[in-house]
Amino acid sequence: MMMILKPLSSQCASHHVYSFRLSVSFLHSVALSDPKLPVGEDDDAETVYRMINGSNLQGELNESLSSSGIHLSKDLIDKVLKRVRFSHGNPLQTLEFYRYAGARRGFNHSSFSLDTMLYILGRSRKFDQIWEILIETKRKDRSLISPRTMQVVLGRVAKLCSVRQTVESFWKFKRLVPDFFDTACFNALLRTLCQEKSMTDARNVYHSLKDQFQPDLQTFNILLSGWKSSEEADAFFKEMKEKGLKPDVVTYNSLIDVYCKDREMEKAYKLIDKMREEDETPDVITYTTIIGGLGLIGQPDKAREVLKEMKEYGCYPDVAAYNAAIRNFCIARRLGDADMLVDEMVRNGLSPNATTYNLFFRVLSLANDLGRSWELYERMLGNGCLPNTQSCMFLIKMFKRHEKVDMALQLWEDMVIKGFGSYSLVSDVLLDLLCDLAKVEEAEKCLLEMVEKGHRPSNVSFKRIKLLMELANKHDKVNNLKQKMAIFGTEISQ
C-alpha cells in the first residue's frame, strides 16, 4: 500500500523531513476529473452586483437599475446581497439598492435579504442605518423580524462594541418588537456573547437576567459549551438539574467537550456511561470529542481504537471523526499511521476534505517541502476537492519563502477561476512577493482581478503597488487603480 506521507530514514525523520507519495486508494477514491466550478450567480444577479460596485454618485444606482429592465425578484435580491456580503462590497451603495428594491408597490423583502442587509451594515459599524431599516421593516412587514434577525444584529454589535452596548441593543429590540420577546431571544443573546465575547460575559449576563426569563434546556446547552474549566461547566449542569431539566445528547456532548479540553478523560468516560444508563445514545460528535481529547493527552493509538468501538455501538465515524484521529498521528509525527487512516476512510466510502489535506500540508510546511506540497495541491484539485483558505495560506507562504512566482500566480489563477480561498488574506502575501521582486505588471493584474471580483485589497498592498508604479512613471495606471479602489470608498493618502 502506498502512503500519502512516509518518513524517510530515522535520521531524516528526526529533523522533520518527510518523503511524500500519494496512496492509491486516496487518489482513486473519487473520479479523477476537473473540479466542478462553483455554481455562479445568474447573469442578472451579476449585472446588478456590478451596478452596485460601479455606482459612486447618489441616485446613479437607481437610474441604472431603472433603465436596466431587470426584474428584481426576491430570489435575485437574495443572490445579490449574499454576494455583497462575501465580497465585502460597499455597504451604503448596497443599502441604496435594498431600499430601491423595497420601495416598489406591493413588494416585501425576504427575511434572508433583511438579515443579510443588516449583517452588511453591522460589519461596517453602520448601526444607525440598522435601526432605521428595522423601524422601516416593522412598519411595512413586521413578520420579517425574527429572533434570528436579532441574533444577526447582536452578533455585529458584540463583535465591535462592549458587552454593555450589546445588552442595551438587546433591550432596544424588546422595545421595537415586544411581542416575540421570550426565552428564545434570551438564548440568542447568550449565544452571541459566547461566540463574540467570553463565557464569563455570558455567565454574568445570564445571572443578571435569568429572573426575567424562563431558562430552558437550550439555555443551559448554550452555557455549557465553550468552557475550558470543568468546574464552571459542572456548576451550570447542577443548576440545570435543580430546575428539573433533563439533559439531552447536546448537553452531554457539551460537558464531555469541556472535560476533554481540561484533559479529564476519566470524567468524560464516566459521563458516557451515565448517558447509556439514561438511554441517551452517544453520537458521532460524542466519539469525535473523545478522539480529540485522547490526542491532547498523547494517546493517538487509543483514539484510533475509539473508531472501532463506535462501530460496535452502531455509530459509524464520519470525515470529522477520521480527521480528528489523523490529526493526532500528525501531531505525534506518526505519518504512516495517519496515512493508513486516510486509506481506511476511503475504503469506508468517505472522501477526504480540505481539512484532511491541511493536516498533511501543515507537516510539509514545517518541513519546508515545496515540491511535495505542490504535488499534493495538484492531486487535491484532481480529486475534485477545492482548497480552503487555510490550504491556500500554507501554500502561498511557502511560495513566498522560496520566491516561486509561477506557483504563486498559478494558485491565484485557480482561486479566481474556481472560486475558493480568501482573496484578502492570500493577496496580501502574493502582492508582497510580487512587489519584493519588482513584478509590477503581475501585481497590477492580480489587484485588478481582485477588485473585479468585488474584493477589497488592503491599503498596505495598494500603496506598495502604487509606489512601484510611480517609480516606473506609470502614473496613468496609478490613476486607474485609484478609480477602481474608489468602489470600496477607500481613501489612499497621496
Secondary structure, 3 states (H helix, E strand, C coil): CCCCEEECCHHHHCCCCEEECCCHHHHCCCCCCCCCCCCCCCHHHHHHHHHHHHCCCCCHHHHHHHHHCCCCCHHHHHHHHHHHHHHCCCHHHHHHHHHHHHCCCCCCCCHHHHHHHHHHHHHCCCHHHHHHHHHHHHHHHHHHCCHHHHHHHHHHHHHHCCHHHHHHHHHHHHHHCHHHCCHHHHHHHHHHHHHHCCHHHHHHHHHHHHHHCCCCHHHHHHHHCCCCCHHHHHHHHHHHHHCCCCCCHHHHHHHHHHHHHCCCHHHHHHHHHHHHHCCCCCCHHHHHHHHHHHHHCCCHHHHHHHHHHHHHCCCCCCHHHHHHHHHHHHHCCCHHHHHHHHHHHHHCCCCCCHHHHHHHHHHHHHCCCHHHHHHHHHHHHHCCCCCCHHHHHHHHHHHHHHCCHHHHHHHHHHHHHHCCCCHHHHHHHHHHHHHHCCCHHHHHHHHHHHHHCCCCCCHHHHHHHHHHHHHCCCHHHHHHHHHHHHHHCCCCCC
